[in-house]
Amino acid sequence: MENLILLAGERQERKNRFRTTMTHKRIKDAVTRRPFRPFTIHVDDGRSIEIRSDDEVVLHPKTKKTMILFIDEGVQIIDIGHISALQEV
């Protein structure tokens, strides 16, 4: 994955396992970048979700923990803590 552009910045050790967490700011930066560049969200359950437009993502304004995706398959709600990477398409 040579074109990974945004990796999680923090690692937390829990019971001898490292968990990577994506920050709200990194996702917001990818969504609001001008000109917009499509990217793929990689979730820690193995899913990959392609974001083709900034209209497909809504970040929760208060909690900074949840994002809502409006894509062809419908609405998906993802906890930002489960996003492992963002990758340019």
C-alpha positions as CSV (number, residue, x, y, z in Angstrom):
1,M,0.0,0.0,0.0
2,E,2.4,2.6,-1.2
3,N,-0.2,5.3,-1.6
4,L,-1.5,5.3,2.0
5,I,-1.8,9.0,2.8
6,L,-3.2,9.2,6.3
7,L,-2.4,6.6,8.9
8,A,-3.5,6.7,12.4
9,G,-1.3,8.8,14.6
10,E,-1.6,7.3,18.0
11,R,-1.1,3.8,19.3
12,Q,-2.5,2.6,22.6
13,E,-1.4,-0.5,24.3
14,R,-4.3,-2.6,25.7
15,K,-3.6,-6.1,27.1
16,N,-0.4,-6.5,25.0
17,R,-2.2,-5.5,21.8
18,F,-1.7,-2.2,19.9
19,R,-4.8,-0.5,18.6
20,T,-4.4,2.3,16.1
21,T,-6.9,5.2,16.2
22,M,-7.7,7.7,13.4
23,T,-8.2,11.3,14.5
24,H,-11.2,13.4,13.6
25,K,-8.9,16.1,12.2
26,R,-7.2,13.7,9.7
27,I,-10.6,12.6,8.4
28,K,-11.9,16.2,8.3
29,D,-8.8,17.3,6.4
30,A,-9.3,14.5,3.8
31,V,-13.0,15.5,3.3
32,T,-12.5,19.2,3.1
33,R,-9.3,19.2,1.0
34,R,-9.7,21.4,-2.2
35,P,-9.7,20.2,-4.8
36,F,-11.3,17.1,-3.3
37,R,-9.5,13.9,-4.0
38,P,-11.3,10.6,-3.7
39,F,-10.1,8.2,-0.9
40,T,-10.7,4.8,0.6
41,I,-11.5,4.3,4.3
42,H,-10.0,1.1,5.7
43,V,-11.9,-0.2,8.7
44,D,-10.4,-2.5,11.3
45,D,-13.0,-5.2,10.5
46,G,-11.5,-5.6,7.0
47,R,-14.0,-3.4,5.1
48,S,-12.8,-0.8,2.6
49,I,-15.2,2.0,1.7
50,E,-14.5,4.3,-1.3
51,I,-15.4,7.9,-0.8
52,R,-15.9,9.6,-4.2
53,S,-17.3,12.9,-3.1
54,D,-17.2,15.1,0.0
55,D,-21.0,14.9,0.0
56,E,-20.7,11.2,1.1
57,V,-19.3,12.0,4.5
58,V,-20.8,13.7,7.6
59,L,-18.6,14.1,10.7
60,H,-20.5,14.4,14.0
61,P,-19.8,18.0,15.1
62,K,-19.8,17.4,18.9
63,T,-18.5,13.9,19.8
64,K,-15.8,13.8,17.1
65,K,-16.1,10.0,17.3
66,T,-18.7,9.1,14.7
67,M,-18.9,9.6,11.0
68,I,-21.9,8.9,8.8
69,L,-21.4,7.8,5.2
70,F,-24.0,8.2,2.5
71,I,-23.0,5.9,-0.3
72,D,-24.7,3.8,-2.9
73,E,-25.4,1.0,-0.5
74,G,-27.2,3.3,2.0
75,V,-26.1,4.9,5.3
76,Q,-23.3,3.5,7.3
77,I,-22.3,4.8,10.8
78,I,-18.7,4.2,11.7
79,D,-16.8,4.9,14.9
80,I,-13.7,6.8,13.9
81,G,-11.7,4.7,16.4
82,H,-12.3,1.7,14.1
83,I,-10.7,3.4,11.0
84,S,-7.2,2.2,10.5
85,A,-6.2,4.2,7.4
86,L,-7.3,6.5,4.6
87,Q,-5.9,5.8,1.1
88,E,-5.9,8.0,-2.0
89,V,-7.8,6.4,-4.9
